[in-house]
Amino acid sequence: MQNRRNYYRILHVQPGAPAEIIRMSYRTLMRRLKMHPDLGGDHWNAALINEAFATLNNAEKRAAYDLAMASLFNRQRNPPEAEPPAPRLLTAGGSESRPVERHSCPFCGTLHSAREASKPDAVCVYCDSALFPASKVIGGDLSRRVLIRTRRVLPITFFLYWPQKDAFAGTTEDISISGTCFTTELEMVPGERPRIECEFCSAVGTVRHCRRQSNDPASLWYVGVEFITVLIKQTRGTFLSTNV
């Protein structure tokens, strides 16, 4: 159990993901991202993905796996030699210190302390994704400067899992600190969670809709993404207004 693989991370889904999201992510990895050996993918990586899917797509196997992983996590946090628990530490003011609150990266799932994720420029140590919640950007320091959804053409790159060797490309139609709409050659599925990079921001979001630009089968896909976390690279100029 010490080397137990993280099947959720392998399939790029959250631990609480429903079965349909797990199946969607599996299809994305094996077909659209061409990780299946028949499509040019690596046999070892494909075997890992199949192993993860075989477990998480089966309710009984998934429950047993979750139980085993929870048990391992508890043993790592509370080793036998650490028992009985040490007295709680006191802060300088004399109050008891609280257990460290953990937040997971919305893209790769890596755990970070809430303190780390509370900084506007915080990024994941594993995948370099933004950690600061987009909702706090909207309601926090920028609350006096309303960022409107602005029509602006910007080239973007985006990833669907990590590590991903080559990024996908797209072009924004509009963008704000709460989300973006962009066009791309890749069909995306509502619920997918891409990591997006452009000159304005770095963000992780959820796909809300995806449709063809026209009835032409060769036309680009029009994708709407709502940001979950965001790191603002530009805070002045075209996007931000000083009007409340």
ROGU-427331 format. One record per atom (N, C-alpha, C, O): x, y, z; residue in three letters. Coordinates in steps of 0.05 Angstrom, whole numbers, plus 32768, in hexadecimal, padded with zeros to 4 digits. Example, Ala and Ser with C-alpha at 12.3 -4.5 7.8 and 13.67 -1.06 7.14 Angstrom:
ROGU-427331
81087F8E809CAla;80F67FA6809CAla;81087FBE809CAla;811D7FBE80A9Ala;81017FD3808ESer;81117FEB808FSer;81028001809DSer;810C801780A1Ser;
This chain:
ROGU-427331
80107FE88000Met;800080008000Met;801180198000Met;8007802F7FF9Met;802B80188008Gln;803B80308009Gln;803D803D7FEDGln;804080557FEBGln;803D802C7FD8Asn;804080377FBDAsn;802680367FADAsn;802680347F94Asn;801080377FBBArg;7FF680357FAEArg;7FF3804C7F9AArg;7FF780637FA0Arg;7FEB80457F81Arg;7FE8805A7F6DArg;7FCF806A7F72Arg;7FBA80607F7CArg;7FD080847F6BAsn;7FB980957F6DAsn;7FA980947F53Asn;7FAF80A27F40Asn;7F9580837F53Tyr;7F85807F7F3BTyr;7F7680987F32Tyr;7F72809C7F1BTyr;7F6E80A87F45Tyr;7F6080C07F3FTyr;7F7280D47F30Tyr;7F6980E07F1CTyr;7F8B80D67F39Arg;7F9D80E77F2BArg;7FA480DD7F0FArg;7FA780EC7EFCArg;7FA680C27F0DIle;7FAD80B67EF3Ile;7F9780BD7EDEIle;7F9C80C27EC7Ile;7F7D80BC7EE7Leu;7F6780C27ED5Leu;7F6080E07ED5Leu;7F4D80E87EC7Leu;7F6F80F07EE5His;7F6A810D7EE5His;7F4E81137EEDHis;7F4081237EE0His;7F4481077F03Val;7F2A810E7F0EVal;7F2D81127F2CVal;7F41810A7F38Val;7F19811F7F38Gln;7F1981237F55Gln;7F0F810A7F63Gln;7F0080FB7F57Gln;7F1781057F7CPro;7F0E80EE7F8BPro;7EF080EA7F8CPro;7EE680D47F8EPro;7EE181007F8CGly;7EC480FE7F8DGly;7EB680FE7F72Gly;7E9E81017F71Gly;7EC580FB7F5DAla;7EBA80FC7F42Ala;7EA580E67F3DAla;7EA980CF7F45Ala;7E8E80ED7F31Pro;7E7A80D87F2BPro;7E8480C67F14Pro;7E9880CC7F07Pro;7E7680AF7F11Ala;7E7F809B7EFEAla;7E8080A57EE2Ala;7E92809D7ED3Ala;7E6E80B77EDAGlu;7E6E80C17EBEGlu;7E8780D27EB9Glu;7E9180D27EA2Glu;7E9080E17ECDIle;7EA880F17EC9Ile;7EC080DF7EC7Ile;7ED280E57EB7Ile;7EC180CA7ED6Ile;7ED780B77ED4Ile;7ED880AA7EB8Ile;7EEE80A77EACIle;7EC180A27EAEArg;7EC080967E93Arg;7EC880AA7E7EArg;7ED680A47E6BArg;7EBF80C37E81Met;7EC580D87E6EMet;7EE380DE7E6EMet;7EEF80E17E58Met;7EEF80DF7E85Ser;7F0C80E47E87Ser;7F1C80CD7E7ASer;7F3080D17E6DSer;7F1380B47E7FTyr;7F20809D7E73Tyr;7F1F809E7E55Tyr;7F34809A7E47Tyr;7F0880A57E4AArg;7F0680A77E2CArg;7F1780BD7E22Arg;7F2480BB7E0DArg;7F1980D47E31Thr;7F2980EA7E28Thr;7F4680E27E26Thr;7F5480E87E13Thr;7F5080D47E3BLeu;7F6C80CC7E3BLeu;7F7280B87E25Leu;7F8780BA7E18Leu;7F6180A47E22Met;7F67808E7E10Met;7F6280947DF3Met;7F70808A7DE1Met;7F4E80A47DEEArg;7F4680A97DD2Arg;7F4E80C47DC8Arg;7F5F80C77DB6Arg;7F4380D97DD5Arg;7F4880F47DCAArg;7F6580FC7DCEArg;7F70810B7DBEArg;7F7180F47DE4Leu;7F8D80FB7DE9Leu;7FA080E57DDFLeu;7FB980E87DE2Leu;7F9580D07DD2Lys;7FA480BC7DC4Lys;7FB980AE7DD6Lys;7FD080AA7DCELys;7FB180A77DEEMet;7FC380987E00Met;7FBF807A7DFDMet;7FCE806A7E09Met;7FAB80717DEDHis;7FA780557DE7His;7FBE804C7DD5His;7FC5805A7DC1His;7FCA80347DDAPro;7FE0802B7DC9Pro;7FD980297DABPro;7FEB802E7D9BPro;7FC080237DA5Asp;7FB880227D89Asp;7FB9803D7D7BAsp;7FB9803F7D63Asp;7FB980527D8CLeu;7FB9806E7D81Leu;7FD4807B7D85Leu;7FD780937D81Leu;7FE8806B7D8CGly;800380757D8FGly;800B807A7DABGly;802180847DB0Gly;7FFB80737DBFGly;800180777DDBGly;801580637DE6Gly;801B804F7DDAGly;801F80697DFDAsp;803380587E0BAsp;802480417E19Asp;801080467E27Asp;802E80297E16His;802180117E23His;802080137E41His;800C800C7E4DHis;8036801D7E4DTrp;8037801E7E6ATrp;802280327E75Trp;8014802C7E88Trp;8021804A7E69Asn;800D805E7E72Asn;7FF180547E6DAsn;7FDF80597E7EAsn;7FEC80477E57Ala;7FD1803C7E51Ala;7FC980277E65Ala;7FB280267E6EAla;7FDD80177E6EAla;7FD780027E82Ala;7FCF800F7E9CAla;7FBD80057EAAAla;7FDD80247EA4Leu;7FD680327EBDLeu;7FBA803E7EBBLeu;7FAB803C7ECFLeu;7FB3804A7EA4Ile;7F9980567EA1Ile;7F8380407EA3Ile;7F6E80447EAFIle;7F88802A7E95Asn;7F7580147E96Asn;7F7280087EB2Asn;7F5C80017EBBAsn;7F8880077EC1Glu;7F887FFC7EDCGlu;7F77800F7EEEGlu;7F6780057EFEGlu;7F7B80297EEBAla;7F6C803C7EFBAla;7F4F803B7EF4Ala;7F3E803C7F06Ala;7F48803A7EDAPhe;7F2C803A7ED1Phe;7F1E80217EDBPhe;7F0780227EE3Phe;7F2B800A7ED9Ala;7F1F7FF17EE1Ala;7F177FF17EFFAla;7F047FE57F07Ala;7F2680007F0FThr;7F2080027F2BThr;7F0A80177F31Thr;7EF680127F3EThr;7F0E802F7F26Leu;7EFB80457F2CLeu;7EE080437F1ELeu;7ECD804F7F26Leu;7EDF80337F08Asn;7EC680307EFAAsn;7EB5801A7F06Asn;7E9E80167EFDAsn;7EBF800C7F19Asn;7EB17FF67F27Asn;7EAB7FFF7F43Asn;7EBD80057F53Asn;7E9180017F4AAla;7E89800D7F64Ala;7E957FFE7F7CAla;7E9F800B7F8EAla;7E967FE47F7BGlu;7EA17FD47F92Glu;7EBF7FD87F93Glu;7ECA7FDC7FA9Glu;7ECD7FD67F7CLys;7EEA7FD97F7CLys;7EF17FF67F85Lys;7F057FFA7F93Lys;7EE280097F7CArg;7EE880257F83Arg;7EE4802A7FA1Arg;7EF580377FADArg;7ECF801E7FADAla;7ECB80217FC9Ala;7EE180157FD9Ala;7EEB80217FEDAla;7EEA7FFD7FD1Ala;7F017FF07FDFAla;7F1A80007FDBAla;7F2A80027FEEAla;7F1F800B7FC4Tyr;7F37801B7FBETyr;7F3680347FD0Tyr;7F4B803B7FDCTyr;7F1F80427FD1Asp;7F1D805A7FE1Asp;7F2380557FFEAsp;7F308064800CAsp;7F18803E8008Leu;7F1D80368024Leu;7F3A80318029Leu;7F45803A803ELeu;7F4780238017Ala;7F64801D801AAla;7F748037801AAla;7F87803A8029Ala;7F6E80498007Met;7F7D80628005Met;7F788073801EMet;7F8B80808027Met;7F6080748028Ala;7F5A80838041Ala;7F6980788058Ala;7F7480878069Ala;7F6B805D805ASer;7F7A80518070Ser;7F978057806ESer;7FA4805D8082Ser;7FA280578055Leu;7FBE805D8051Leu;7FC4807A8059Leu;7FD880808066Leu;7FB2808C8051Phe;7FB580A98057Phe;7FB580AE8075Phe;7FC580BD807FPhe;7FA380A08083Asn;7FA180A380A0Asn;7FBA809980AEAsn;7FC480A580C1Asn;7FC5808280A4Arg;7FDE807780B0Arg;7FF5808A80ABArg;8006808D80BDArg;7FF680978094Gln;800C80AA808EGln;800A80C280A0Gln;801E80CD80A8Gln;7FF280CB80A5Arg;7FEE80E380B5Arg;7FF180DE80D3Arg;7FF980EF80E3Arg;7FEA80C580DBAsn;7FEA80BD80F7Asn;7FFA80A380FBAsn;7FEE808F8101Asn;801480A480F8Pro;8024808C80FBPro;802280818118Pro;801E8091812APro;80258067811CPro;8022805B8137Pro;80348068814BPro;802C806C8162Pro;804D806F8143Glu;805F807B8157Glu;805780978160Glu;806180A18173Glu;804480A38151Ala;803B80BD8159Ala;802580BD816DAla;801C80D28177Ala;801B80A58174Glu;800580A28187Glu;8010809F81A4Glu;8025809181A6Glu;800480A981B8Pro;7FEC80BA81B7Pro;7FF280D581ABPro;800980DE81AAPro;7FDD80E381A1Pro;7FE180FD8195Pro;7FEF811081A7Pro;7FEA811181BFPro;80018120819BAla;800F813481ABAla;7FFC814A81B3Ala;7FE8814E81A5Ala;8002815881C9Pro;7FF0816E81D1Pro;7FEF818381BBPro;8002818781ACPro;7FD8819081B8Arg;7FD581A481A4Arg;7FE781BC81AAArg;7FEA81C481C1Arg;7FF381C78195Leu;800481DE8198Leu;7FF481F7819CLeu;7FDD81F98192Leu;7FFF820A81AALeu;7FF2822481AELeu;7FFE8239819CLeu;801782398198Leu;7FEE824B8193Thr;7FF982628183Thr;800582768196Thr;8003827381AFThr;8011828B818BAla;801D829F819CAla;800882AD81AEAla;800F82B681C4Ala;7FEF82AE81A5Gly;7FDA82BA81B5Gly;7FCF82A881CAGly;7FBE82B081DAGly;7FD8828F81CBGly;7FCE827C81DFGly;7FB8826A81D6Gly;7FB0825881E5Gly;7FAD826E81BESer;7F97825D81B4Ser;7FA3824481A7Ser;7FBA8244819ESer;7F93822F81A6Glu;7F9C8216819AGlu;7F9F8218817CGlu;7F8E8225816FGlu;7FB4820D8172Ser;7FB8820D8155Ser;7FA581F98148Ser;7F9E81E58154Ser;7F9C81FF8130Arg;7F8881EE8122Arg;7F9781DB810FArg;7FAC81E18106Arg;7F8A81C4810APro;7F9681B280F6Pro;7F9981C080DBPro;7F8981D180D4Pro;7FAE81B980CDVal;7FB381C580B3Val;7F9D81BD809FVal;7F9881A6809AVal;7F8F81D18094Glu;7F7A81CC8081Glu;7F8781C88065Glu;7F9981D7805EGlu;7F7E81B48057Arg;7F8981AD803DArg;7F7681B38026Arg;7F5E81B08028Arg;7F8281BD8011His;7F7381C27FF8His;7F8181B37FE2His;7F9A81B17FE1His;7F7281A87FCFSer;7F7F81997FB9Ser;7F7F81AA7FA0Ser;7F6D81BA7F9CSer;7F9381A77F90Cys;7F9581B57F76Cys;7F7D81AC7F65Cys;7F7881947F63Cys;7F6E81BF7F5APro;7F5681B77F4APro;7F5D81A97F30Pro;7F4B819E7F23Pro;7F7781A97F29Phe;7F7E819D7F0FPhe;7F8A81817F13Phe;7F82816E7F07Phe;7F9F817F7F25Cys;7FAC81657F28Cys;7FA681577F42Cys;7FAC813F7F46Cys;7F9A81657F55Gly;7F9281597F6FGly;7FA7815A7F84Gly;7FA281507F9AGly;7FBF81667F7FThr;7FD481677F94Thr;7FCA81787FABThr;7FBE818D7FA8Thr;7FD0816E7FC4Leu;7FC7817C7FDCLeu;7FDA81947FE3Leu;7FF281927FE0Leu;7FCD81AA7FEBHis;7FDC81C17FF5His;7FCE81CB800EHis;7FB681C68012His;7FDC81D9801FSer;7FD081E58036Ser;7FBE81FC802ESer;7FC382098019Ser;7FAA8202803EAla;7F9882188038Ala;7FA782328037Ala;7FA182458028Ala;7FBC82348048Arg;7FCC824C8048Arg;7FDB8250802EArg;7FDD82678024Arg;7FE5823A8023Glu;7FF3823C8009Glu;7FE082467FF3Glu;7FE782577FE3Glu;7FC8823A7FF3Ala;7FB582407FDEAla;7FA7825B7FE1Ala;7F9882637FCFAla;7FAC82687FF8Ser;7F9E82827FFDSer;7FAC82997FF0Ser;7FA182B07FF1Ser;7FC382957FE3Lys;7FD282AB7FD7Lys;7FC982AE7FBALys;7FC7829A7FACLys;7FC482C77FB1Pro;7FBB82CB7F95Pro;7FCE82C07F80Pro;7FC582BA7F6APro;7FE782BE7F86Asp;7FFB82B47F73Asp;800282967F78Asp;8016828D7F6DAsp;7FF282887F88Ala;7FF8826D7F8FAla;7FF5825A7F77Ala;7FE2825C7F68Ala;800882487F74Val;800782347F5FVal;800D82187F6AVal;801B82167F7FVal;800482047F5ECys;800881E87F66Cys;802681E17F62Cys;803281E77F4ECys;803181D37F76Val;804D81CC7F74Val;805281B57F60Val;806881B17F57Val;803C81A77F59Tyr;803F81917F46Tyr;803A81997F29Tyr;804A81937F18Tyr;802381A67F24Cys;801C81AC7F09Cys;801C81CA7F02Cys;801781D17EEBCys;802281DB7F16Asp;802581F87F12Asp;800A82057F0CAsp;800A821B7F01Asp;7FF481F97F12Ser;7FDA82057F0ESer;7FD482197F23Ser;7FDE82187F3ASer;7FC3822D7F1DAla;7FBA82417F30Ala;7FAA82347F46Ala;7F9A82217F41Ala;7FAD823D7F5FLeu;7FA082327F76Leu;7F8B82467F82Leu;7F79823D7F90Leu;7F8E825F7F7DPhe;7F7D82737F89Phe;7F6182737F7DPhe;7F5E82747F65Phe;7F4C82707F8EPro;7F31826E7F83Pro;7F2882867F73Pro;7F2D829D7F7BPro;7F1C82827F5CAla;7F1382987F4BAla;7EFE82A87F59Ala;7EFD82C17F55Ala;7EEE829C7F6ASer;7ED982AB7F78Ser;7EE482BF7F8BSer;7ED882D47F8FSer;7EFC82B97F97Lys;7F0882CC7FA9Lys;7F1582E37F9ALys;7F1782F97FA4Lys;7F1E82DE7F81Val;7F2982F37F71Val;7F1383077F6BVal;7F17831F7F6CVal;7EFB82FD7F64Ile;7EE5830E7F5DIle;7EDB831E7F75Ile;7ED583357F73Ile;7EDA83117F8CGly;7ED0831F7FA4Gly;7EE5832A7FB7Gly;7EDD83357FCBGly;7EFE83277FB0Gly;7F13832F7FC2Gly;7F2083497FBBGly;7F12835E7FBAGly;7F3A83497FB6Asp;7F4983617FB1Asp;7F4083707F98Asp;7F4383887F96Asp;7F3383617F85Leu;7F2B836E7F6DLeu;7F0D83777F6DLeu;7F02837E7F59Leu;7F0183757F85Ser;7EE4837B7F87Ser;7EDD83977F7ESer;7EC7839C7F76Ser;7EF083AA7F80Arg;7EEB83C57F79Arg;7EF183CA7F5BArg;7EEB83E07F51Arg;7EFC83B67F4EArg;7F0283B97F32Arg;7EF483A37F23Arg;7EFE838C7F22Arg;7EDF83A97F16Val;7ECE83947F0AVal;7EDB838B7EF0Val;7EE1839C7EDEVal;7EE083717EEDLeu;7EEB83677ED5Leu;7ED4835C7EC3Leu;7EC883487ECALeu;7ECE836A7EAEIle;7EB883627E9DIle;7EC2834D7E89Ile;7ED9834C7E82Ile;7EAF833D7E7FArg;7EB5832A7E6BArg;7EBA83397E51Arg;7EA783447E45Arg;7ED3833A7E47Thr;7EDB834A7E31Thr;7EE183397E19Thr;7EEE83257E1AThr;7ED683427E02Arg;7EDD83347DE9Arg;7EFA833B7DE2Arg;7F0183527DDEArg;7F0A83267DE2Arg;7F26832A7DDBArg;7F3283107DD1Arg;7F2E82FB7DDDArg;7F4083127DBBVal;7F4D82FA7DAFVal;7F6882F67DBCVal;7F7A83067DB9Val;7F6B82E07DCALeu;7F8482D87DD7Leu;7F8B82BB7DD1Leu;7F7982AA7DD3Leu;7FA382B57DC9Pro;7FAA82997DC7Pro;7FAD828C7DE3Pro;7FB882997DF5Pro;7FA382747DE6Ile;7FA682667DFFIle;7FB0824A7DFAIle;7FAE823F7DE4Ile;7FBC823E7E0FThr;7FC282227E0FThr;7FB382157E26Thr;7FAE82237E3AThr;7FAC81FC7E24Phe;7F9E81EF7E3APhe;7FA581D27E3BPhe;7FAC81C57E28Phe;7FA381C77E54Phe;7FAA81AC7E5APhe;7F91819E7E65Phe;7F8181AB7E73Phe;7F8E81847E60Leu;7F7881747E6BLeu;7F8181617E81Leu;7F7081567E90Leu;7F9A815B7E83Tyr;7FA5814A7E98Tyr;7FC281527E9CTyr;7FCD81617E8DTyr;7FCE81477EB2Trp;7FEA814E7EB8Trp;7FF981357EC1Trp;7FEE81267ED2Trp;801181317EB8Pro;801F81417EA4Pro;8015813B7E88Pro;801181247E80Pro;801281507E78Gln;800A814D7E5CGln;802081597E4BGln;802781717E4FGln;802B814A7E39Lys;804381527E2ALys;803D816B7E19Lys;804D817E7E1BLys;8028816B7E09Asp;802381817DF7Asp;8008818E7DFEAsp;7FF481807E02Asp;800781A87E00Ala;7FEF81B67E07Ala;7FDD81B97DEEAla;7FE781B87DD8Ala;7FC381BB7DF2Phe;7FB081C27DDDPhe;7FAF81E07DD9Phe;7FB681EF7DECPhe;7FA781E97DC2Ala;7FA682057DBCAla;7F8A820F7DB8Ala;7F7881FF7DAFAla;7F8582287DBEGly;7F6B82347DB9Gly;7F6E82527DB7Gly;7F84825D7DBAGly;7F5782607DB2Thr;7F57827D7DB0Thr;7F3F82887DBEThr;7F28827F7DB9Thr;7F43829A7DD1Thr;7F2C82A57DE0Thr;7F1A82B77DCEThr;7F2482C47DBCThr;7F0082B67DD5Glu;7EEE82C97DC9Glu;7EE882DF7DDDGlu;7EE482F67DD6Glu;7EE782D77DF7Asp;7EE582EB7E0CAsp;7EF182DE7E25Asp;7EF582C67E27Asp;7EF782EF7E39Ile;7F0482E57E51Ile;7EFF82F77E69Ile;7EFD83107E65Ile;7EFE82EC7E81Ser;7EFC82FC7E99Ser;7F0882EC7EB0Ser;7F1282D67EABSer;7F0882F77EC8Ile;7F1382E87EDEIle;7F0182D17EE7Ile;7F0982C07EF7Ile;7EE982D07EDCSer;7ED782BA7EE3Ser;7ED582A47ECESer;7ECB828F7ED4Ser;7EE082A97EB6Gly;7EDF82957EA2Gly;7EE6829F7E86Gly;7EED82B67E83Gly;7EE4828D7E73Thr;7EEA82947E57Thr;7EDA82837E44Thr;7ED1826D7E4BThr;7ED8828D7E2CCys;7ECD827E7E15Cys;7EE3827E7E00Cys;7EEE82927DF9Cys;7EE982667DF5Phe;7EFE82647DE1Phe;7EF782507DCCPhe;7EE6823F7DD0Phe;7F0582517DB6Thr;7F02823E7DA0Thr;7F1A822C7D9FThr;7F3182347DA5Thr;7F1682137D97Thr;7F2B82007D95Thr;7F2381E97D82Thr;7F0C81E67D7DThr;7F3781DA7D79Glu;7F3181C47D67Glu;7F2881AB7D77Glu;7F1E81987D6BGlu;7F2D81AB7D91Leu;7F2781947DA2Leu;7F0B81967DADLeu;7F0381AA7DBALeu;7EFB81817DA9Glu;7EE181807DB6Glu;7EE4817B7DD4Glu;7EF481697DDCGlu;7ED6818A7DE4Met;7ED881877E01Met;7EBD817F7E0CMet;7EA881837DFFMet;7EBD81747E24Val;7EA5816A7E30Val;7E9E817A7E49Val;7EB0817F7E5AVal;7E8581837E4DPro;7E7D81917E66Pro;7E8681817E7EPro;7E8181697E80Pro;7E92818E7E91Gly;7E9C81817EA9Gly;7EBA817D7EA9Gly;7EC681797EBEGly;7EC6817D7E91Glu;7EE3817B7E90Glu;7EF081937E9DGlu;7EE481A87E9FGlu;7F08818F7EA8Arg;7F1581A47EB8Arg;7F3081AA7EABArg;7F44819F7EB3Arg;7F3181BD7E98Pro;7F4B81C47E8CPro;7F5B81D87E9CPro;7F5081E87EABPro;7F7581D87E98Arg;7F8681ED7EA2Arg;7F8D81FF7E8BArg;7F9681F57E76Arg;7F8882197E8DIle;7F8A822C7E77Ile;7FA082407E7DIle;7FA3824A7E93Ile;7FB082457E68Glu;7FC682597E6AGlu;7FC3826D7E53Glu;7FBF82667E3CGlu;7FC582877E5ACys;7FC6829C7E46Cys;7FD582B47E52Cys;7FDD82B37E69Cys;7FD882C97E43Glu;7FE882E07E4DGlu;7FD982EF7E64Glu;7FE682FD7E73Glu;7FBF82EB7E65Phe;7FAF82F97E7APhe;7FAF82EA7E94Phe;7FB082F67EA9Phe;7FAD82CF7E93Cys;7FAA82C07EACCys;7FB282A37EA9Cys;7FB682997E92Cys;7FB582967EBFSer;7FB882797EC0Ser;7FA082707ED1Ser;7F9C827A7EE7Ser;7F91825C7EC7Ala;7F7982547ED5Ala;7F7282377ED2Ala;7F7B822A7EBFAla;7F63822C7EE5Val;7F5782127EE2Val;7F3982167EE3Val;7F2E82247EF4Val;7F2B820A7ED0Gly;7F0E820E7ECEGly;7EFE81F57EC8Gly;7F0A81E07EC3Gly;7EE481F87EC7Thr;7ED281E37EC0Thr;7EC481EA7EA5Thr;7EB981FF7EA2Thr;7EC481D77E93Val;7EB681DB7E79Val;7E9881DB7E7EVal;7E8D81C87E89Val;7E8B81F07E76Arg;7E6E81F37E7AArg;7E5F81EC7E60Arg;7E4881E17E62Arg;7E6A81F27E49His;7E5D81EB7E30His;7E7181E87E1AHis;7E8781F47E1CHis;7E6A81D97E06Cys;7E7C81D67DEECys;7E6A81D07DD6Cys;7E5A81BE7DD7Cys;7E6D81E07DC1Arg;7E5D81DC7DA9Arg;7E6D81E57D90Arg;7E8081F47D92Arg;7E6581DB7D79Arg;7E7181E37D60Arg;7E6B82007D5AArg;7E55820A7D61Arg;7E7D820D7D4DGln;7E7882297D45Gln;7E63822A7D2FGln;7E55823E7D2DGln;7E6282157D1FSer;7E4E82147D09Ser;7E4781F77D04Ser;7E5081E57D12Ser;7E3681F37CF0Asn;7E2E81D87CE9Asn;7E4481C97CD9Asn;7E4181B17CD4Asn;7E5881D77CD2Asp;7E6F81CA7CC3Asp;7E7E81B87CD6Asp;7E8881C17CEBAsp;7E80819E7CD0Pro;7E8E818B7CE1Pro;7EAB81937CE5Pro;7EB881897CF9Pro;7EB681A37CD4Ala;7ED281AB7CD6Ala;7ED681C57CE6Ala;7EED81CE7CEBAla;7EC081D07CF0Ser;7EC281EA7CFESer;7ECD81E57D1ASer;7ECE81CF7D24Ser;7ED781FB7D27Leu;7EE281F97D41Leu;7ECD81F57D56Leu;7EB581FA7D52Leu;7ED681EC7D6ETrp;7EC481E97D85Trp;7EC582037D95Trp;7EDA820F7D99Trp;7EAE820C7D9ETyr;7EAB82237DAFTyr;7EA6821A7DCCTyr;7E92820D7DD1Tyr;7EB982217DDEVal;7EB982167DF9Val;7EB6822C7E0EVal;7EC482407E0CVal;7EA482287E21Gly;7EA1823A7E37Gly;7EAC822E7E50Gly;7EA482187E58Gly;7EBD823C7E5EVal;7ECA82327E77Val;7EC682457E8EVal;7ECA825D7E8BVal;7EBD823B7EA4Glu;7EBB824A7EBDGlu;7ED382457ECEGlu;7ED9822E7ED4Glu;7EE1825A7ED7Phe;7EFA82567EE6Phe;7EF4824D7F03Phe;7EE182577F10Phe;7F05823A7F0CIle;7F0482327F28Ile;7F1A82407F38Ile;7F15824B7F4DIle;7F3182407F2CThr;7F48824F7F38Thr;7F5482607F22Thr;7F52825A7F0BThr;7F6282767F2BVal;7F6D82877F16Val;7F8582977F22Val;7F85829E7F3AVal;7F99829B7F12Leu;7FB082AC7F19Leu;7FB082C27F03Leu;7FB582BC7EECLeu;7FAC82DB7F0CIle;7FAB82F17EF9Ile;7FC782FA7EF2Ile;7FD783017F04Ile;7FCD82FB7ED8Lys;7FE783057ED0Lys;7FE683237EC8Lys;7FFA83307ECALys;7FCE832C7EC0Gln;7FCB83497EBAGln;7FB583537ECCGln;7F9F83487ECDGln;7FBA83697EDAThr;7FA583757EEBThr;7F9E83917EE2Thr;7F8E839F7EF0Thr;7FA9839A7ECCArg;7FA283B57EC2Arg;7F9E83B47EA4Arg;7FA583A17E97Arg;7F9283C97E9AGly;7F8F83CC7E7DGly;7F7483C47E73Gly;7F5F83CD7E7EGly;7F7383B47E5EThr;7F5A83AE7E50Thr;7F4483A27E61Thr;7F2D83A87E5EThr;7F4D83907E74Phe;7F3883807E81Phe;7F2C838D7E99Phe;7F13838A7E9EPhe;7F3B839C7EA9Leu;7F3183A57EC2Leu;7F2783C27EC0Leu;7F3383D37EB3Leu;7F1083C67ECDSer;7F0583E17ECESer;7F0483EB7EEASer;7F0083DB7EFDSer;7F0984057EEEThr;7F0884107F09Thr;7EEC84177F12Thr;7EE884207F28Thr;7ED984137F00Asn;7EBD84197F07Asn;7EB184027F17Asn;7EB683EA7F10Asn;7EA284087F2CVal;7E9583F37F3CVal;7E7C83EA7F2DVal;7E6E83D97F37Val;
